[in-house]
Amino acid sequence: MTEEKSYLLLLPATPYELATWKTATVQFNYYISIEKMHYSIPYEYIKHRVDVRMTRNVIEIFFNNNRVCSHPRLYGKPGQYSTLEDHMPDNHKKFIQWNANRFISWAQSVGTHTATTVQAILTSHKVEQQGYRSCMALLKLADKYGIVRLEAACARALSYTPRPNFQSIKTILITGQDRFEAQLETTDSSLSSESHGFIRGADYYGRA
């Protein structure tokens, strides 16, 4: 024993923790899903497959054996998000302070149909924050197509279902269905004016 003592190593400073390893693919929203919880990854790793080390308290993410980041492990209601601002692309960081009230307030400034759509998106998720991504996407649609078309698209979607989603609004705008409605109203109005223009009263036909 005395001879072996000089070869002994010091005990670790922290107790050994049991770890579980899993693999995950970084989604386009720069999150991975582990045990029904969502953890952000630097957006540069979108679509890459990563290794995840799970202990009782920590989630660690590795890419090509290099540690990329870590998060405190989430517990409780499924669907929670752990987000680090440094992981977000610059154009997304401006949305970090957004919440349901801000999204609804913005939607009301666009129009009543957009406000109804945003409220439907937010209430369609068990965890409200899960709807923020779709609301942010609506903001981008407003930038691309304008608020007039967005409001018309939301009105069109609400005529189909009381709970429209982002994809249905996007499809309506891409296919121009929001414009069909406006064109139809214009055409109906024009036809109505023309038909009234050819109406002849009894006095007209009674003239000699």
C-alpha positions in Angstrom: 0.0 0.0 0.0 2.8 2.4 0.9 4.5 1.8 -2.5 1.2 2.6 -4.4 0.4 5.7 -2.4 2.6 8.0 -4.6 0.7 6.9 -7.7 -2.8 7.7 -6.4 -4.7 10.7 -7.9 -6.6 13.3 -6.0 -10.3 12.8 -5.8 -12.5 14.9 -8.1 -13.5 18.3 -6.7 -17.2 17.5 -7.5 -19.1 14.2 -7.1 -19.5 12.0 -10.2 -22.7 12.7 -12.1 -24.5 10.0 -14.1 -24.9 11.3 -17.7 -27.1 10.2 -20.6 -26.1 10.9 -24.2 -28.5 11.6 -27.1 -28.3 13.0 -30.6 -30.4 15.8 -32.0 -30.7 17.9 -35.2 -30.7 21.7 -34.8 -34.0 23.0 -36.2 -34.4 26.0 -38.5 -35.3 28.0 -35.4 -31.9 27.1 -33.9 -33.4 24.9 -31.1 -33.0 21.3 -30.3 -35.8 19.3 -28.6 -34.7 17.0 -25.7 -37.2 15.3 -23.4 -40.0 17.6 -24.8 -38.0 20.7 -23.8 -36.3 23.1 -26.2 -32.8 24.5 -25.9 -31.2 27.1 -28.2 -28.0 26.5 -30.1 -25.8 29.1 -32.0 -27.8 29.6 -35.3 -24.7 28.7 -37.3 -25.4 25.1 -36.5 -28.9 25.0 -38.0 -29.5 21.6 -39.7 -26.4 20.1 -38.1 -26.6 17.0 -36.0 -25.2 17.4 -32.5 -24.5 15.3 -29.4 -26.3 16.1 -26.2 -25.0 15.2 -22.8 -27.7 15.2 -20.1 -27.1 15.2 -16.4 -29.5 15.9 -13.6 -28.9 19.6 -13.7 -27.2 20.5 -17.1 -27.7 20.0 -20.8 -24.5 20.2 -22.8 -24.3 20.3 -26.6 -21.3 19.1 -28.6 -20.5 19.3 -32.3 -17.6 17.2 -33.6 -16.6 16.5 -30.0 -16.3 20.2 -29.2 -18.6 21.7 -26.5 -20.8 24.3 -28.2 -22.9 25.5 -25.2 -24.8 24.4 -22.2 -28.2 25.1 -20.4 -29.6 24.4 -17.0 -31.9 21.4 -17.5 -35.6 22.3 -17.7 -38.2 20.5 -15.6 -42.0 20.7 -15.3 -44.5 21.5 -18.0 -43.4 20.1 -21.4 -42.7 22.6 -24.2 -40.6 25.1 -22.2 -37.8 27.1 -24.0 -34.3 27.9 -22.7 -32.8 30.7 -24.9 -29.5 32.4 -24.9 -29.5 35.7 -26.8 -26.0 35.1 -28.2 -27.4 32.2 -30.1 -29.8 34.3 -32.1 -29.1 35.9 -35.5 -29.0 39.7 -35.3 -32.4 40.2 -37.0 -34.0 38.0 -34.3 -32.5 39.7 -31.3 -34.9 42.7 -31.6 -37.8 40.3 -30.8 -36.4 39.0 -27.6 -38.4 41.5 -25.5 -41.7 40.7 -27.3 -44.6 39.2 -25.5 -48.2 38.4 -26.1 -49.4 41.9 -25.3 -46.9 43.5 -27.7 -47.9 41.1 -30.5 -51.6 41.8 -30.0 -51.1 45.5 -29.8 -49.1 45.4 -33.1 -51.8 43.3 -34.7 -54.5 45.7 -33.6 -52.6 48.5 -35.4 -52.8 46.5 -38.6 -56.5 45.6 -38.4 -59.2 43.7 -36.5 -58.7 40.5 -38.6 -55.0 40.4 -38.0 -55.6 40.9 -34.2 -58.1 38.0 -34.2 -55.5 35.9 -36.1 -52.7 36.7 -33.7 -54.9 35.9 -30.7 -55.9 32.6 -32.3 -52.3 31.7 -32.9 -51.3 32.5 -29.3 -54.2 30.5 -27.8 -53.7 27.5 -30.0 -50.5 26.5 -28.1 -50.5 25.0 -24.6 -47.5 27.2 -23.9 -48.1 30.7 -25.1 -44.4 31.3 -26.0 -44.6 28.6 -28.6 -46.8 30.9 -30.7 -44.3 33.7 -30.7 -42.4 32.3 -33.6 -45.5 32.4 -35.8 -46.3 35.9 -34.7 -42.8 37.0 -35.5 -43.3 35.4 -38.9 -46.4 37.5 -39.4 -44.4 40.6 -38.8 -42.1 39.6 -41.6 -45.1 39.0 -43.9 -46.2 42.6 -43.2 -42.8 43.8 -44.1 -42.8 41.8 -47.4 -46.5 42.2 -48.5 -47.6 45.3 -46.6 -50.2 45.6 -43.9 -53.2 46.1 -46.2 -52.6 42.7 -47.9 -51.9 41.0 -44.6 -55.2 42.3 -43.1 -57.0 41.0 -46.2 -55.2 37.7 -46.0 -56.2 37.3 -42.4 -59.8 38.1 -43.3 -59.8 35.5 -46.0 -58.3 32.9 -43.7 -60.9 33.6 -41.0 -63.6 33.0 -43.5 -62.4 29.4 -43.7 -61.7 28.8 -40.0 -61.9 30.6 -36.7 -58.3 29.4 -35.9 -56.1 30.2 -38.8 -52.3 29.5 -38.6 -49.3 31.3 -40.1 -48.9 28.8 -43.0 -52.5 29.4 -44.2 -51.9 33.2 -44.1 -48.6 32.8 -46.0 -50.3 30.6 -48.7 -53.0 33.1 -49.2 -50.5 35.9 -49.8 -48.3 33.8 -52.1 -51.2 32.7 -54.2 -52.7 36.2 -54.2 -56.1 35.0 -52.8 -56.3 38.2 -50.8 -56.4 40.1 -54.0 -59.1 37.9 -55.6 -61.5 39.1 -52.9 -60.8 42.7 -53.6 -61.1 42.2 -57.4 -64.4 40.4 -56.9 -65.8 43.2 -54.8 -64.6 45.8 -57.5 -66.2 43.7 -60.3 -69.5 43.3 -58.4 -69.6 47.0 -57.8 -68.9 47.8 -61.4 -71.5 45.4 -62.7 -74.0 46.8 -60.3 -73.4 50.3 -61.6 -73.6 49.2 -65.3 -76.9 47.4 -64.8 -78.3 50.5 -63.1 -77.1 52.6 -66.0 -79.3 50.7 -68.5 -82.5 50.8 -66.4 -85.2 52.8 -68.2 -88.2 54.2 -66.3 -91.8 54.0 -67.4 -91.8 57.7 -68.5 -88.9 56.9 -71.0 -90.8 54.2 -72.8 -94.1 56.2 -72.8 -92.5 59.0 -74.8 -93.7 59.3 -78.4 
